[in-house]
Amino acid sequence: MADTSDTRTPAQIEADIRRRREVLAETLDEIGVRVHPKTVVGDAKAKVVANVDHTIGRAYVQVNRVIGDVRGQFVDEEGAPRLKRIVPVALVTVGVVGLLALGSRRRKG
């Protein structure tokens, strides 16, 4: 069996009870603040903002990587344009724009 004898004085016991009540009151206050609707909404907004910032950062890195790859296709190591690749792309672009222009004229007329 457990020893149930307590060698504390009644004043010590009352002081311990008082301290525990203060600790519990602080804990309840913290819980009240944490579950308050404004706190919950603020925490949710902070999480969303953090996730959006992370997603935007990843997208920025990916876009920069793609731009670097495309630039590498049309510019050589010295920075000079690669005409063997630029001329065909320019011709295809002009052809597509021309076809779109002709197609829009036929619909209007």
N, C-alpha and C positions, 0 to 999 in steps of 0.2 A: 504494500500500500504506500501511497505517496504521503510524505510528511506535510501536514496542513498547518503546522505551527508557523506563526508570523511573528517575527521579533520586532516589527516596526511599531512605533507609537501611533496612536490615533491621529496626531498632528501630521506625521509623515505620510500616513495613508491619505489623509485629506489633501495634502500637498501633491501627492502623486495623482490623485483623482483630478485635481485642478489642472495640473500640467497636461494630463491626457485629454481633458475637455478642451483645452486651448488648442492642442494639436489637432483634435478632431474638428474643431471649429474652422481652423485654417484649411484643413483638407476639404471640408464641405464648401468653403468659399471658393477654393480652386476648382472644385468640380462644378460649382455653379457658374463660374466664369467660362469654363471649357464647354459646357453644354448650352450656354446662352446662344440664342439664334444668331445674333450679330457675330459672335466668335466663330460659330460653325460656318456661316456664310463667308466670313473673311478667310478662314482656313481653306475653304473650297475654292475661292477665287485665287488664292495664292498658289494652290496646286495646279489649277488650270493655266495660270500665267506661266508657271515654271514649265509645264508640259509644252505650251505653245512656244515659249522661248527655245526650248530644246529642239522642237520640231523645226522651227525656222532656222536655227543654227545648222541643223543637219541638211536642210534643203539648200541653204547658202553654200555649204561645202560642196554638195553634189553639183549645183549649178556651176560653181567655179571649176570643178573638175571637168565637166562637160565642155565649158567654154575653152578651157586649156587644151582639151583633146581636139576640138574643132579648129582652134587656132593652129595647133600643131599640124593639121592636115593641109592648111593653106599657106603656112609660113614656114620657111626653113629655119635651121638653127641660127643663122646669121640675121634673121628678121626680114629677109627678102621674100616677096610673094612667090608662090609656086604657080606659075602661069599654066602649067600642064593640068593643074587641078582647078584653078579658078575659072578659066575660059569655059570648060564644059558646064560647070555649075551655073555660070552666068547665062549661057545660051539656053539651058533648060529653064531657068527662071524667067527669062524674057519670053520664051515660048509659052510657058504656063500662063503668064500674065496676059499675053496676047490672046490666048484661047479664052480666058475668062472675060476679057474685054469684048471679044466677038460674041461670046455667048450672052452677055448682058445686053448687047445691042439688038440681037435677034429677038429677045423677049420683049423689049420695049417697043419695037417696030411692028 
